[in-house]
Amino acid sequence: MKDILAVDGGKPFMTRNVAEWPVYGDEERKKLNEVLESGHWGCLAGSKVNEFEKVFAEFQEASYGICVPNGTVALEMALKALDIGIGDEVITTPYTFIATVSAIINSGARPVFVDIDPKSYLMDLDLLELAITEKTKAIMPVHLGGRPVNMETLGLFATKHSLRIIEDACQAWGSEWNGRRVGALGDLGAFSFQSSKNITAGEGGIVVTNDEDLADVCWSLHNVGRVRGGMWYQHERIAWNFRMTEWQGAILLAQLERYSAAFELREKNSANLRRLMASEIKGLVPLEPNSGISANSNHLFIMKYNSEYFGGRSRDLFVESLRAEGVESASSGYVPLHQNLAIKKALAKFIGESETISLPVAEQAGQETVWLGQTEFLGDDAYIEMLIGAIRKIQKA
Ligand SMILES: Cc1ncc(COP(=O)(O)O)c(C=O)c1O
């Protein structure tokens, strides 16, 4: 017998929520209280942000970290540190959050899209050569959902063409390409600690690098152009106040302490879901594994939906149905950015209004994906089985 779907007024299949989000405890309380009572609420006098910069950089196998208010400005600061601006071009992916591309546009540079690889939905490195012009200064790969871009191939390509690499690692805390943590595999890397992120302080970001000079420039850029060791009113470049508060530093220190256990739990549960889906569900296929991905933050669990296996139900109706069954993080994912109104308007300045950009694989991804968010993977085995049950219920209906 077919159960009535929750979207049609039936009872939701999921009888319980996964873990509460955000996860916090006494460690966060203790560290916040330390900040409160220290009277040092800003990072220039306090120690929490400084300490987090050190431990997070170390965690990402980077030499330096500079905390900033969010991932968006982390990307903007990285571009400015590399002196990228008006007249320059930066190659990136269309299948990402808008901030990747708005950072490039806000720097004054032109974003140049290459299409994505249909197997990984990551920037297709075979297409890079076609996108290069004499104005190209940098490549901004995005480690989508925690699955890293092949940084060896990209590194060789960048060296060959004297290009800089800024990693958008905003979703990739702890992710590794062939045993090496991402972030400082290129020149600079940006991470986000916004509310939905696996490590969060509500908002927050960091730039990491192995290059001491770039680290000094970033420090100056995030601190109104001051120089390390300089005088209070000694400003040597036009910059921003992108300093993080000690409250965020306190929360992030505690969040990082609990991260390894959560990282392993997400990996275990997402592997379990992948295995169950392969044996039980047709028409909803997770992105292929890749042996180069030696660690994955599992920020997003991305699947390709084929409506033929769901009685012709559209992808969007499937997502709505899954959410109604209680899988709250289900989503249709990104609209490719070359189809986004704000980006289209901004690109018109560079390429004229009449020129259209065609990126068929990204367009297909925009139509066929179903995402689950990282919070679904913080429960137990029974929760993952229930999740499969919810998908099966919709398929049956
Ligand atoms: C891929 C990507 N880039 C950049 C950002 C921007 O980070 P934030 O929201 O912290 O500004 C995010 C997160 O939202 C992201 O997912």
The ligand as a MOL file (V3000), in Angstrom:
LIG
                    3D

  0  0  0     0  0            999 V3000
M  V30 BEGIN CTAB
M  V30 COUNTS 16 16 0 0 0
M  V30 BEGIN ATOM
M  V30 1 C 31.6420 28.2850 -1.4850 0
M  V30 2 C 31.4340 29.4680 -0.5900 0
M  V30 3 N 32.1460 30.5800 -0.8180 0
M  V30 4 C 32.0180 31.6630 -0.0320 0
M  V30 5 C 31.1320 31.6900 1.0160 0
M  V30 6 C 30.9960 32.9520 1.7990 0
M  V30 7 O 31.1500 32.7760 3.1600 0
M  V30 8 P 30.3610 33.7100 4.1900 0
M  V30 9 O 28.9250 33.3020 4.1710 0
M  V30 10 O 31.0340 33.3940 5.4930 0
M  V30 11 O 30.5740 35.1090 3.7640 0
M  V30 12 C 30.3840 30.5420 1.2970 0
M  V30 13 C 29.4570 30.4640 2.4330 0
M  V30 14 O 28.4450 30.9590 2.6060 0
M  V30 15 C 30.5190 29.4160 0.4670 0
M  V30 16 O 29.7940 28.3250 0.6840 0
M  V30 END ATOM
M  V30 BEGIN BOND
M  V30 1 1 1 2
M  V30 2 1 2 3
M  V30 3 2 2 15
M  V30 4 2 3 4
M  V30 5 1 4 5
M  V30 6 1 5 6
M  V30 7 2 5 12
M  V30 8 1 6 7
M  V30 9 1 7 8
M  V30 10 2 8 9
M  V30 11 1 8 10
M  V30 12 1 8 11
M  V30 13 1 12 13
M  V30 14 1 12 15
M  V30 15 2 13 14
M  V30 16 1 15 16
M  V30 END BOND
M  V30 END CTAB
M  END
